[in-house]
């Protein structure tokens, strides 16, 4: 019973092995990866969009197609489980395809016969023969081939000369390089190895750099525009802060990133000037007298503000105010149209009344409050968009690419050349073989004969050039 189960398990293993050993399967996987990669470029990936809410950004920016794109998971294509699965399947296919072919190739080259049957030598595409030959002639030819970096193996008067055997493994060197590239791509899944994220930093603000233990401060942001209002130049004067100390100051300009401890900060975007501080005057409606002034920091809202003897309570805040179905809502988290819902408590106030404060757009509303809240100044801030880029897998990818390049050189610029020689009935029969460039093989044999002072012709058969 156990042997039957073992045979069944082995047959399943063999079935899987044969499946991934198929070149057709590898091609299908490569096509699927290529199609997925192209789909991932239709719209920007999530880590490139200027929003922290991709579920609302894609429909708002690209309509129904953008919504479908997000819902199908194409907005984070290259980290999706199924794209990673395709890369893993390609890696498995490359490993199995290589093992399936490289082991038999190695064995066949390792077991080459020095003295095969005479008919085998005579059937080689590059062939010549020498009459009245002896062992000394065979030694001379072997010596000339050795001068041309051939490795010589002898069996009596017979010899096998061989060089550039490694070129036969060029394709598998390419496979190794591709596997290393895939590992480099998958290394992004290791926590802390890969960061590709946008951060928004206001002037004067300090923000922790994702994937690091240091901070970046926006000391100043400047932007220049063309007459048609297209951005001409924008840069951030930044300071890197580590362990509470300023360790680096540098301007970040487009295509001139700040580099520190393996992390690069690129100048990627900017926001229009944003309201950050708002000064409000509290006034008595009946007398028009000013009761005091307080400041609202939109980045750090408080629940209440003291104004003399009075207290202004923050009931609600709508950064981007709108009315939907007769109800106040906010369209985004950005203070594009800030509206506050407040109430004033203090002397003479028995029943506090909630009232709306419209900062940019004033509405005529009977709110029944004894007080007026009037904007009297504030501060607009510039916000820079920095792209944080860290990829520890890049050296792995570069290493794999170098190995792929080496494999391509072996495949296209080197040839595996072999020359067999053996004496029968006083005739030295010489046959040569190469995996490509037969014309060059024949020319090399002619140079060997010339160096030996021989005049015998060298044939190139089966459609080769005479």
ChimeraX attribute file (.defattr): number of C-alpha atoms within 10 A of each C-alpha:
attribute: neighborCount
match mode: 1-to-1
recipient: residues
	/A:1	6
	/A:2	7
	/A:3	8
	/A:4	9
	/A:5	10
	/A:6	11
	/A:7	12
	/A:8	12
	/A:9	12
	/A:10	12
	/A:11	12
	/A:12	12
	/A:13	12
	/A:14	12
	/A:15	12
	/A:16	11
	/A:17	16
	/A:18	14
	/A:19	16
	/A:20	22
	/A:21	21
	/A:22	15
	/A:23	13
	/A:24	11
	/A:25	15
	/A:26	20
	/A:27	13
	/A:28	12
	/A:29	17
	/A:30	16
	/A:31	12
	/A:32	14
	/A:33	17
	/A:34	12
	/A:35	11
	/A:36	17
	/A:37	15
	/A:38	11
	/A:39	14
	/A:40	18
	/A:41	12
	/A:42	12
	/A:43	17
	/A:44	13
	/A:45	16
	/A:46	22
	/A:47	17
	/A:48	14
	/A:49	17
	/A:50	17
	/A:51	15
	/A:52	13
	/A:53	12
	/A:54	18
	/A:55	15
	/A:56	15
	/A:57	18
	/A:58	24
	/A:59	16
	/A:60	12
	/A:61	11
	/A:62	13
	/A:63	12
	/A:64	12
	/A:65	13
	/A:66	22
	/A:67	19
	/A:68	15
	/A:69	20
	/A:70	22
	/A:71	12
	/A:72	11
	/A:73	14
	/A:74	23
	/A:75	28
	/A:76	17
	/A:77	21
	/A:78	18
	/A:79	16
	/A:80	12
	/A:81	12
	/A:82	12
	/A:83	17
	/A:84	18
	/A:85	12
	/A:86	16
	/A:87	20
	/A:88	16
	/A:89	17
	/A:90	23
	/A:91	22
	/A:92	17
	/A:93	25
	/A:94	23
	/A:95	17
	/A:96	18
	/A:97	21
	/A:98	18
	/A:99	14
	/A:100	16
	/A:101	13
	/A:102	16
	/A:103	10
	/A:104	11
	/A:105	13
	/A:106	13
	/A:107	10
	/A:108	11
	/A:109	11
	/A:110	9
	/A:111	8
	/A:112	10
	/A:113	14
	/A:114	19
	/A:115	18
	/A:116	14
	/A:117	10
	/A:118	16
	/A:119	9
	/A:120	11
	/A:121	22
	/A:122	17
	/A:123	12
	/A:124	20
	/A:125	21
	/A:126	25
	/A:127	22
	/A:128	23
	/A:129	19
	/A:130	18
	/A:131	12
	/A:132	11
	/A:133	17
	/A:134	17
	/A:135	14
	/A:136	10
	/A:137	16
	/A:138	21
	/A:139	15
	/A:140	14
	/A:141	19
	/A:142	24
	/A:143	16
	/A:144	16
	/A:145	20
	/A:146	15
	/A:147	11
	/A:148	11
	/A:149	12
	/A:150	19
	/A:151	16
	/A:152	18
	/A:153	15
	/A:154	15
	/A:155	11
	/A:156	12
	/A:157	17
	/A:158	22
	/A:159	23
	/A:160	24
	/A:161	22
	/A:162	21
	/A:163	20
	/A:164	16
	/A:165	17
	/A:166	14
	/A:167	22
	/A:168	20
	/A:169	20
	/A:170	22
	/A:171	18
	/A:172	21
	/A:173	23
	/A:174	24
	/A:175	22
	/A:176	21
	/A:177	24
	/A:178	20
	/A:179	23
	/A:180	21
	/A:181	25
	/A:182	20
	/A:183	18
	/A:184	21
	/A:185	21
	/A:186	16
	/A:187	19
	/A:188	19
	/A:189	13
	/A:190	10
	/A:191	9
	/A:192	14
	/A:193	13
	/A:194	19
	/A:195	21
	/A:196	16
	/A:197	18
	/A:198	25
	/A:199	20
	/A:200	19
	/A:201	24
	/A:202	22
	/A:203	20
	/A:204	15
	/A:205	13
	/A:206	17
	/A:207	17
	/A:208	16
	/A:209	22
	/A:210	18
	/A:211	17
	/A:212	15
	/A:213	11
	/A:214	19
	/A:215	18
	/A:216	21
	/A:217	22
	/A:218	22
	/A:219	17
	/A:220	19
	/A:221	21
	/A:222	14
	/A:223	13
	/A:224	12
	/A:225	11
	/A:226	9
	/A:227	8
	/A:228	6
	/A:229	8
	/A:230	9
	/A:231	12
	/A:232	10
	/A:233	12
	/A:234	18
	/A:235	21
	/A:236	26
	/A:237	16
	/A:238	23
	/A:239	21
	/A:240	22
	/A:241	20
	/A:242	15
	/A:243	9
	/A:244	9
	/A:245	11
	/A:246	14
	/A:247	12
	/A:248	14
	/A:249	15
	/A:250	13
	/A:251	18
	/A:252	21
	/A:253	17
	/A:254	14
	/A:255	9
	/A:256	13
	/A:257	20
	/A:258	20
	/A:259	15
	/A:260	13
	/A:261	9
	/A:262	10
	/A:263	21
	/A:264	19
	/A:265	24
	/A:266	22
	/A:267	23
	/A:268	22
	/A:269	18
	/A:270	22
	/A:271	14
	/A:272	11
	/A:273	12
	/A:274	15
	/A:275	19
	/A:276	17
	/A:277	17
	/A:278	17
	/A:279	16
	/A:280	20
	/A:281	18
	/A:282	22
	/A:283	18
	/A:284	15
	/A:285	13
	/A:286	9
	/A:287	8
	/A:288	11
	/A:289	10
	/A:290	13
	/A:291	15
	/A:292	14
	/A:293	18
	/A:294	16
	/A:295	16
	/A:296	16
	/A:297	14
	/A:298	15
	/A:299	10
	/A:300	9
	/A:301	11
	/A:302	11
	/A:303	11
	/A:304	15
	/A:305	17
	/A:306	15
	/A:307	17
	/A:308	12
	/A:309	10
	/A:310	17
	/A:311	15
	/A:312	18
	/A:313	17
	/A:314	17
	/A:315	14
	/A:316	13
	/A:317	19
	/A:318	21
	/A:319	19
	/A:320	16
	/A:321	21
	/A:322	16
	/A:323	10
	/A:324	10
	/A:325	6
	/A:326	7
	/A:327	7
	/A:328	12
	/A:329	15
	/A:330	19
	/A:331	17
	/A:332	15
	/A:333	13
	/A:334	13
	/A:335	19
	/A:336	17
	/A:337	18
	/A:338	21
	/A:339	23
	/A:340	17
	/A:341	15
	/A:342	20
	/A:343	20
	/A:344	26
	/A:345	16
	/A:346	14
	/A:347	9
	/A:348	9
	/A:349	12
	/A:350	8
	/A:351	10
	/A:352	15
	/A:353	15
	/A:354	17
	/A:355	20
	/A:356	18
	/A:357	20
	/A:358	18
	/A:359	15
	/A:360	11
	/A:361	10
	/A:362	10
	/A:363	9
	/A:364	5
	/A:365	8
	/A:366	7
	/A:367	11
	/A:368	10
	/A:369	16
	/A:370	14
	/A:371	20
	/A:372	19
	/A:373	22
	/A:374	15
	/A:375	18
	/A:376	12
	/A:377	12
	/A:378	14
	/A:379	12
	/A:380	14
	/A:381	17
	/A:382	20
	/A:383	24
	/A:384	25
	/A:385	19
	/A:386	23
	/A:387	22
	/A:388	22
	/A:389	19
	/A:390	23
	/A:391	18
	/A:392	18
	/A:393	21
	/A:394	16
	/A:395	12
	/A:396	18
	/A:397	21
	/A:398	15
	/A:399	16
	/A:400	24
	/A:401	18
	/A:402	15
	/A:403	21
	/A:404	24
	/A:405	16
	/A:406	16
	/A:407	24
	/A:408	17
	/A:409	14
	/A:410	21
	/A:411	21
	/A:412	11
	/A:413	11
	/A:414	19
	/A:415	22
	/A:416	20
	/A:417	20
	/A:418	20
	/A:419	25
	/A:420	27
	/A:421	25
	/A:422	28
	/A:423	23
	/A:424	12
	/A:425	9
	/A:426	13
	/A:427	14
	/A:428	22
	/A:429	22
	/A:430	26
	/A:431	25
	/A:432	25
	/A:433	21
	/A:434	20
	/A:435	14
	/A:436	15
	/A:437	14
	/A:438	20
	/A:439	14
	/A:440	12
	/A:441	22
	/A:442	25
	/A:443	14
	/A:444	14
	/A:445	22
	/A:446	19
	/A:447	13
	/A:448	20
	/A:449	18
	/A:450	12
	/A:451	12
	/A:452	14
	/A:453	9
	/A:454	12
	/A:455	10
	/A:456	13
	/A:457	15
	/A:458	19
	/A:459	19
	/A:460	20
	/A:461	14
	/A:462	9
	/A:463	7
	/A:464	12
	/A:465	10
	/A:466	10
